[in-house]
Amino acid sequence: MSSPTGPASGLPVRMPRPRQPGRHRRPEPLVAPEGAPALVLAVPGAPSPATRGLAEEVVSIARSELPGLHARIGYVDGDDAEFPTLRSVLAHAAEERSARYEQAVAAGVEVSEPDGPVAVVVPLLAGPDSALVRQIRQSVMDSRVAADLTDVLGPHPLLAEALHVRLSEAGLARADRARLFTVATAADGIILASVGGEEAVQAAGITGMLLAARLAVPVMAAALDQEGSISSVAEQLRSAGSRQLALAPYLVGPEIDPGLLAAAAEEAGCATAEALGAYPAIGKLALAKYTTALGIVPQQPQGTPVR
């Protein structure tokens, strides 16, 4: 038998914690609005199980940051069998929204007719790549679905943090400057490798300045898809006094052939870190693009010190 104050067994009862008053109280957690468009992650490059795993992890991070989020994955070069194309994912999202509306009407629920975009498409790209973005935009147009297309994820301080982490994981950078921890293989010059031509190099250079401030070593951007760009930048860094170079891919991963990165590192005579992959910042930035497009802007994702 229980009493008004709790179970008769005397076991403690977990009571809801009262909201903290004043300006220091915690903000209410943001939840996706009812009927909000789907977030569709546009994944470039040749689809593969590894690419799918990466994309699913990015989407999982976004969902954990915004409960109630409807998120989908569309492959720019999909086959609509194992890897659904971006166009078919958008068409399916439109069908789902219409079906939900019709079910609500049939059940006698008073709902407004769907309005606004069916989806917000976020390219899984760290930097601008006009050819890939044009391909994504064409897929959106071909779907004949009302969808908004956001900018790419960078430049952003969180990407500088992610690059720092990937370099430290490869033993090519100090994990924490404040601790003065010495890494014997730490690079004294970083080549930031991008794809997308000169526009991508300029955008990568902005994140490169943030990375240089974190590592206190020179960082220069170069294009993987421009012949001689990587080796030229390597020569510039060596001429400026750098002796131990490292290649840091300013790339999520699916947008390039892994062999291209290995060949560039060999050409420049330096070690290389892993691509950004499903680092938590990628999911947070994808969500930030989505919420900004809808005007439901949560607190912007902030960088954290690398430990």
Secondary structure as UniProt FT lines:
FT   STRAND          2..3
FT   TURN            4..5
FT   STRAND          6..7
FT   TURN            8..9
FT   TURN            23..24
FT   TURN            34..35
FT   STRAND          38..43
FT   HELIX           49..65
FT   TURN            67..68
FT   STRAND          71..75
FT   TURN            76..77
FT   HELIX           86..106
FT   TURN            107..108
FT   STRAND          119..123
FT   HELIX           130..143
FT   STRAND          147..149
FT   HELIX           157..169
FT   TURN            170..171
FT   HELIX           177..179
FT   TURN            184..185
FT   STRAND          189..194
FT   HELIX           197..215
FT   STRAND          219..223
FT   TURN            224..225
FT   TURN            227..228
FT   HELIX           229..239
FT   TURN            240..241
FT   STRAND          245..249
FT   TURN            254..255
FT   HELIX           258..268
FT   STRAND          271..272
FT   TURN            277..278
FT   HELIX           280..294
//
